[in-house]
Amino acid sequence: MLQPDMEQRRSVENLAWMRFLVLEPDVPAWVMISSTCEVTPVDKSIWKIDTFIFRKRPLQPGESWELDNGFYRLLKIDPETGEKRVTISDDQPAEKEAIFSARVNLSTDDVTFENVANFRKWIPEDYQLTTDPITAEQTLRDLFEFRSGMENSRAPEVRPGESPAVSE
């Protein structure tokens, strides 16, 4: 089985998200920043990408989500000492919710979306956010400014009034 290298993976992720944003420009920044994805090669030039976000799981006694230096952390209070500790990983499964699935052809830059969630009904408080919504907006603005200054960007060029070239 083919294994994507980091450059190919980033290309697949970037192209899929850029095309997705052309189709769905109202995606909240918190959805994008808190998302994760799986990239799987289908053949040399075609890749499958599944993007998702985790729903918050029910908190156990002594646990809480707290904003720490701009990022949400799952904290657990030690019942004996009262000390708060960051939970990095635990055995409590979190439910994944798909944002979109797509096939990306890196040879032609075609992106075919196979599944798109109705994220407009999502409420930030229901999901495991990596940062607060305001910080997410600023992070994305900074990222897009940085990327727009990079040469060899794979972002599709779309002028006002034109339709993007997106495979259906």
Secondary structure in CASP SS format (residue, H / E / C, confidence):
PFRMAT SS
TARGET T0000
AUTHOR 0000-0000-0000
METHOD secondary structure of the structure
MODEL  1
M C 1.00
L C 1.00
Q C 1.00
P C 1.00
D C 1.00
M H 1.00
E H 1.00
Q H 1.00
R H 1.00
R H 1.00
S H 1.00
V H 1.00
E H 1.00
N H 1.00
L H 1.00
A H 1.00
W H 1.00
M H 1.00
R H 1.00
F H 1.00
L H 1.00
V H 1.00
L H 1.00
E C 1.00
P C 1.00
D C 1.00
V C 1.00
P C 1.00
A H 1.00
W H 1.00
V H 1.00
M H 1.00
I H 1.00
S H 1.00
S C 1.00
T E 1.00
C E 1.00
E E 1.00
V E 1.00
T E 1.00
P E 1.00
V C 1.00
D C 1.00
K C 1.00
S C 1.00
I E 1.00
W E 1.00
K E 1.00
I E 1.00
D E 1.00
T E 1.00
F E 1.00
I E 1.00
F E 1.00
R E 1.00
K C 1.00
R C 1.00
P C 1.00
L C 1.00
Q C 1.00
P C 1.00
G C 1.00
E E 1.00
S E 1.00
W E 1.00
E E 1.00
L E 1.00
D E 1.00
N C 1.00
G C 1.00
F E 1.00
Y E 1.00
R E 1.00
L E 1.00
L E 1.00
K E 1.00
I E 1.00
D C 1.00
P C 1.00
E C 1.00
T C 1.00
G C 1.00
E C 1.00
K E 1.00
R E 1.00
V E 1.00
T C 1.00
I C 1.00
S C 1.00
D C 1.00
D C 1.00
Q C 1.00
P C 1.00
A C 1.00
E C 1.00
K E 1.00
E E 1.00
A E 1.00
I E 1.00
F E 1.00
S E 1.00
A E 1.00
R E 1.00
V E 1.00
N E 1.00
L C 1.00
S C 1.00
T C 1.00
D C 1.00
D E 1.00
V E 1.00
T E 1.00
F E 1.00
E E 1.00
N E 1.00
V E 1.00
A C 1.00
N C 1.00
F H 1.00
R H 1.00
K H 1.00
W C 1.00
I C 1.00
P H 1.00
E H 1.00
D H 1.00
Y E 1.00
Q C 1.00
L C 1.00
T C 1.00
T E 1.00
D C 1.00
P H 1.00
I H 1.00
T H 1.00
A H 1.00
E H 1.00
Q H 1.00
T H 1.00
L H 1.00
R H 1.00
D H 1.00
L H 1.00
F H 1.00
E H 1.00
F H 1.00
R H 1.00
S H 1.00
G C 1.00
M C 1.00
E C 1.00
N C 1.00
S C 1.00
R C 1.00
A C 1.00
P C 1.00
E C 1.00
V C 1.00
R C 1.00
P C 1.00
G C 1.00
E C 1.00
S C 1.00
P C 1.00
A C 1.00
V C 1.00
S E 1.00
E C 1.00
END
